[in-house]
């Protein structure tokens, strides 16, 4: 669930490749049924996930070397230098990893996550200062803490499996399947990918590279979207990030925009941009996420009525 990439997007790829759970399968040659199956799989995954935007209850951003304490009790959690709570741990961003130190109360534990919203509990007790490895999650009472790092900063996000938002969740909001918006596209790579700093919904910064452009048509109109990647040298399977807005943004769909994630298959490969996979930034569901804002050049002058609509939990 890191870097704005969410569980539903992972399931989209699995369902379309035929590797999703049996309930997500659809008859071959029936594009609308396949799209519905993917949507159902995403909804069911969110219903089951103990770590998702619908269970996120707090987040704290860190600079290298900075420590905060996290306090937890049955009524909630709090970050600070001296937080309240029956259970308290100290968290420190040390280089490219977080360190946890028990302070008072019940012993925390470290568990593993595969990044799909599930955690292997109960975990291993933490009794002294411990450096956390990638994909390790801290359990503090009923709460789970996920750690994300990037060059120069990091964050700790707290999840409550008993959160009201999870209990109220009945599914995402989708447009009806629209196979006409599964469009063929040509990828034109940039000979020299250029670095770019993207502003996020929290006014922070995220670093990417402009690696190329997808050219395609919708309703007979020639369009293009700039593709971003976290590295400049693409290899097969790398993720191309297309953040875009269209004429539905701010009305039927989320104000910030929507995302597509496309695996790189080579400069000369045949691509299909499936806008039925267009997903909302996680900040549509929770204020505890930080989402890249689409480039101005990725404002499409057409209405893309496919994929996710605005989720009604937050209106901002």
C-alpha positions in Angstrom: 0.0 0.0 0.0 3.0 2.2 -0.4 3.6 5.3 -2.6 0.0 5.7 -3.5 -0.2 2.3 -5.2 -3.2 0.6 -3.8 -4.5 -2.9 -3.3 -7.2 -2.6 -6.0 -4.6 -1.9 -8.6 -2.7 -5.1 -7.7 -5.9 -7.1 -8.1 -6.6 -5.5 -11.5 -3.4 -6.8 -12.9 -4.0 -10.3 -11.4 -7.6 -10.5 -12.7 -6.7 -9.5 -16.2 -3.8 -12.0 -16.3 -6.1 -14.8 -15.2 -4.3 -15.3 -11.8 -7.0 -13.8 -9.5 -9.1 -15.8 -7.1 -11.8 -18.0 -8.7 -14.5 -15.4 -7.8 -12.8 -12.8 -9.9 -12.7 -14.9 -13.2 -14.9 -14.0 -16.1 -15.9 -15.9 -19.3 -13.3 -15.6 -22.1 -14.3 -13.1 -24.8 -16.6 -11.1 -22.6 -14.8 -7.8 -21.8 -17.7 -6.3 -19.8 -17.8 -9.4 -17.5 -14.1 -9.3 -17.1 -14.2 -5.7 -16.0 -17.0 -6.4 -13.5 -14.9 -9.3 -12.1 -12.0 -7.0 -11.5 -14.1 -4.5 -9.8 -15.7 -7.2 -7.6 -12.2 -8.5 -6.7 -11.0 -5.0 -5.6 -14.1 -4.5 -3.5 -13.7 -7.8 -1.8 -10.0 -7.3 -1.1 -10.7 -4.0 0.6 -13.4 -5.6 2.7 -10.9 -8.2 4.0 -7.8 -6.0 4.3 -6.7 -5.1 7.8 -4.4 -2.4 6.4 -6.1 -0.2 3.9 -7.2 3.5 3.5 -10.4 2.4 5.3 -8.4 1.4 8.4 -5.8 4.2 8.3 -6.3 6.4 11.4 -3.0 8.4 11.7 0.2 9.3 9.9 3.4 11.0 11.0 6.1 12.3 8.6 9.8 12.0 9.6 13.1 13.6 8.6 16.2 11.5 8.9 17.3 11.3 12.6 14.0 12.5 13.9 12.2 10.6 16.6 8.5 10.7 17.6 6.7 8.7 20.2 3.5 6.9 19.4 1.0 6.3 22.2 -2.0 4.0 21.9 -5.0 3.2 24.0 -8.5 1.7 23.3 -9.8 5.0 22.2 -7.1 6.0 19.7 -3.5 6.8 18.9 -1.3 9.9 19.1 2.1 10.9 17.8 4.3 13.4 19.6 7.2 14.0 21.9 5.2 13.0 25.0 1.9 11.3 23.8 -0.7 9.9 26.1 -1.6 6.2 26.0 -1.2 3.0 27.9 1.2 1.6 25.3 4.0 3.9 24.0 6.9 3.3 21.6 9.6 5.6 20.2 10.1 5.6 16.4 13.2 7.0 14.7 14.0 7.3 11.0 17.6 6.1 10.8 18.9 6.4 7.3 16.7 4.2 5.0 14.9 2.3 7.8 12.9 2.9 11.0 14.0 1.9 14.5 11.4 1.1 17.2 12.1 1.3 21.0 9.6 0.2 23.6 8.9 2.9 26.2 6.0 1.7 28.4 3.0 -0.6 28.5 2.4 -3.9 26.6 5.2 -5.2 24.5 4.9 -4.4 20.8 5.6 -7.0 18.1 7.0 -7.0 14.6 5.1 -8.9 11.9 5.4 -9.4 8.2 3.2 -8.1 5.4 3.2 -9.1 1.7 2.0 -5.6 0.8 -1.6 -6.7 0.0 -3.3 -5.5 3.1 -2.8 -8.6 5.2 -0.3 -9.1 8.1 1.1 -12.3 9.6 0.1 -12.1 13.2 0.8 -12.2 16.2 4.4 -11.3 15.3 7.6 -11.4 17.2 7.8 -9.5 20.5 10.0 -6.4 20.6 11.8 -6.0 23.9 14.6 -3.6 23.0 15.7 -1.1 20.3 15.0 -2.9 17.0 15.7 -1.9 13.4 12.9 -2.8 11.1 13.4 -4.5 7.8 11.4 -3.9 4.6 7.8 -5.1 4.8 7.9 -5.4 8.6 4.9 -4.0 10.4 4.7 -3.0 14.1 1.8 -4.3 16.2 0.9 -2.1 19.1 -2.2 -3.4 20.9 -4.9 -3.7 18.2 -3.1 -1.2 16.0 -0.7 -1.9 13.1 2.0 0.6 11.9 3.4 0.6 8.4 6.7 2.3 7.6 7.6 3.9 4.2 10.9 5.5 3.3 12.2 7.5 0.4 15.4 9.5 -0.1 15.4 12.2 2.6 12.2 11.4 4.4 9.8 8.7 5.6 6.4 8.2 7.3 4.7 5.9 9.8 1.0 5.2 9.1 -1.2 3.6 11.8 -4.1 1.3 10.9 -7.0 0.2 13.1 -8.8 -2.9 11.9 -11.8 -1.9 13.9 -12.1 1.6 12.4 -15.6 3.0 11.6 -14.6 3.6 8.0 -13.9 -0.1 7.5 -17.2 -1.1 9.1 -19.0 1.4 6.8 -17.3 0.2 3.6 -19.6 -1.6 1.2 -17.5 -1.1 -2.0 -15.9 1.4 -4.3 -17.9 3.5 -6.7 -17.5 2.4 -10.3 -18.6 3.5 -13.8 -20.3 0.7 -15.7 -17.9 -1.4 -17.8 -16.8 0.5 -20.9 -14.8 -1.7 -23.3 -14.6 1.2 -25.8 -12.1 2.8 -23.3 -9.7 -0.1 -23.6 -7.7 1.8 -26.2 -4.6 0.9 -28.2 -1.6 3.1 -27.5 1.8 3.7 -28.8 4.7 4.4 -26.3 7.3 6.9 -27.4 10.2 6.8 -25.0 12.3 9.8 -24.1 15.9 9.3 -25.3 17.1 11.0 -22.2 14.5 10.7 -19.4 14.5 13.9 -17.4 14.0 14.2 -13.6 10.9 15.9 -12.4 9.6 16.9 -8.9 5.9 16.2 -8.4 3.9 18.1 -5.8 1.6 16.0 -3.6 -1.8 16.5 -2.0 0.0 17.4 1.3 2.2 20.0 -0.4 5.2 17.6 -0.2 7.5 16.5 -3.1 7.9 13.3 -4.9 10.8 12.6 -7.4 10.1 10.8 -10.7 11.5 10.7 -14.3 9.7 11.6 -17.4 10.4 8.4 -19.4 8.0 8.8 -22.4 4.6 9.5 -23.8 1.6 7.3 -24.6 -0.3 8.4 -27.8 -3.8 7.1 -28.3 -7.3 8.1 -29.4 -10.6 8.5 -27.6 -13.8 9.2 -29.7 -11.6 10.0 -32.7 -9.5 12.6 -30.8 -5.7 12.2 -30.7 -4.5 12.3 -27.1 -1.3 11.8 -25.1 -0.3 11.2 -21.6 3.2 11.6 -20.1 4.5 8.5 -18.4 6.6 8.7 -15.2 8.8 6.1 -13.5 10.9 6.0 -10.3 14.0 5.3 -12.3 15.5 6.6 -15.6 16.6 3.2 -17.1 13.5 1.2 -17.9 13.5 -2.6 -17.9 10.7 -5.0 -18.8 8.1 -5.1 -16.0 8.9 -1.7 -14.5 5.8 0.3 -13.6 4.9 3.3 -15.7 2.8 5.8 -13.7 0.1 7.8 -15.6 -1.6 10.3 -13.3 -4.3 12.2 -15.2 -7.3 14.5 -15.0 -10.2 14.6 -17.5 -13.5 16.5 -18.0 -15.1 14.4 -15.2 -12.5 15.5 -12.6 -14.0 17.4 -9.7 -17.5 16.3 -10.6 -18.2 12.6 -11.2 -14.6 11.7 -10.4 -12.1 12.7 -7.7 -10.9 16.3 -7.8 -7.1 15.5 -7.7 -7.4 13.1 -10.7 -7.0 9.4 -11.2 -4.1 6.9 -11.8 -3.2 4.3 -14.3 -0.3 1.9 -13.8 1.1 0.2 -16.9 3.9 -2.4 -16.9 6.7 -1.5 -19.3 6.9 -4.1 -22.1 9.5 -2.5 -24.3 9.6 0.7 -26.5 8.1 -1.1 -29.5 5.5 -3.2 -27.7 1.8 -2.9 -28.4 0.0 -1.4 -25.4 -3.6 -1.1 -24.3 -4.6 1.7 -21.9 -7.6 0.3 -20.1 -9.3 3.3 -18.4 -11.6 0.8 -16.7 -8.6 0.3 -14.4 -8.4 4.0 -13.6 -8.0 4.2 -9.8 -8.5 7.0 -7.3 -5.5 8.3 -5.3 -5.7 6.9 -1.8 -6.2 10.4 -0.5 -9.8 10.2 -1.8 -10.5 7.6 0.9 -8.4 8.9 3.8 -6.7 12.1 4.9 -3.8 10.0 6.1 -2.3 9.6 2.6 -0.1 11.7 0.4 -0.8 11.5 -3.3 1.1 12.9 -6.4 -0.9 15.5 -8.3 -1.1 14.9 -12.1 1.0 17.0 -14.4 -0.8 19.9 -16.1 0.1 18.3 -19.5 -1.9 15.2 -18.4 -5.2 17.1 -18.4 -7.3 15.3 -21.0 -9.9 17.4 -22.9 -12.4 14.6 -23.0 -14.6 12.8 -20.4 -13.2 9.4 -19.4 -16.3 7.6 -18.0 -14.7 4.4 -17.0 -12.9 3.1 -13.9 -13.5 4.6 -10.5 -15.8 7.5 -9.7 -15.4 9.7 -6.6 -15.7 7.9 -3.3 -18.1 9.8 -1.1 -16.2 9.5 2.2 -14.3 12.7 1.7 -15.2 15.8 -0.2 -12.1 18.0 -0.5 
